[in-house]
Amino acid sequence: MTAAGPPRPPGVAPERTALAWTRTLLSYGVCVLLCLRLARGSPALLATVAAGGGLAVAALGAAARGRQRELPARTGLAPVQAALAAGLTVLLAVAAAALVLVH
C-alpha cells in the first residue's frame, strides 16, 4: 500500500463519473435557456437570469473540469465540489420558483 492508497481496479467508473458531470452541465444549460425564455417579458428579470444562469453554468463547468482532471488520482467528490453543486441546484430551484411566481 502506497501513500496514495491501494491501486484502483480498472473499470468504467471514471468514465461514468465524467459522463454524469457532462449530463449535469448540459441539464443546467437547458434549464437556464428555459428560464431565459420564460423571462423574456421583463428586461430586468432577463438580465438577472442571464447573468446568474451564465455564472452558474460556468461555475459548474469549472467544477466538472476540475473533477475530470483529478479523477484518476482519487475517488469520491470533494466537499467543495459537493457544496458547489448543491448550492447551484438550490439557486436554480429558487430562480425557477421566482419565474413561476412572476408569470
SVG drawing of the C-alpha trace seen along z (x, -y; Angstrom):
<svg xmlns="http://www.w3.org/2000/svg" viewBox="-48 -46 52 50">
<polyline fill="none" stroke="black" stroke-width="0.4" points="0.0,0.0 1.4,-3.4 0.7,-6.8 -1.8,-7.4 -3.8,-4.3 -4.1,-0.9 -4.3,-0.7 -7.7,-1.1 -9.1,1.8 -9.6,0.9 -13.2,0.3 -15.6,-2.2 -16.4,-4.1 -14.2,-7.1 -15.9,-7.3 -19.4,-7.1 -18.5,-9.8 -17.2,-12.1 -20.4,-11.4 -22.5,-12.2 -20.8,-15.6 -21.3,-16.3 -25.0,-15.4 -25.4,-17.7 -23.7,-20.6 -25.9,-20.1 -29.1,-19.9 -28.2,-23.2 -27.6,-24.8 -31.0,-23.7 -32.7,-24.9 -31.0,-28.3 -32.2,-28.5 -35.8,-27.7 -35.6,-30.3 -34.4,-32.8 -37.4,-32.0 -39.8,-32.5 -38.1,-35.8 -38.2,-37.4 -41.1,-39.7 -39.1,-41.6 -35.8,-43.1 -34.5,-43.3 -35.5,-39.7 -34.0,-38.6 -30.7,-40.3 -30.7,-38.7 -31.5,-35.2 -28.8,-35.6 -26.1,-36.7 -27.0,-34.3 -27.5,-31.4 -24.4,-32.0 -22.4,-32.3 -23.9,-29.0 -23.2,-27.1 -19.6,-28.5 -19.0,-27.5 -20.5,-24.1 -18.4,-23.6 -15.2,-24.6 -16.1,-22.2 -16.7,-19.4 -13.4,-20.2 -11.5,-20.1 -13.2,-16.8 -12.2,-15.3 -8.6,-16.3 -8.5,-14.8 -10.4,-11.6 -7.6,-9.2 -5.9,-10.3 -8.8,-9.9 -12.3,-8.7 -15.3,-10.5 -16.5,-14.0 -14.5,-16.8 -16.5,-18.7 -16.1,-22.0 -17.4,-20.5 -20.3,-18.9 -21.2,-22.2 -21.0,-24.0 -23.2,-21.5 -25.8,-21.6 -25.7,-25.4 -26.2,-25.8 -29.1,-23.3 -30.8,-25.3 -30.1,-28.5 -31.6,-27.1 -34.7,-25.9 -35.2,-29.4 -34.8,-31.1 -37.4,-28.7 -39.8,-29.3 -39.4,-33.0 -40.1,-32.8 -43.2,-30.8 -44.5,-33.2 -43.8,-36.2 -45.7,-34.8"/>
</svg>
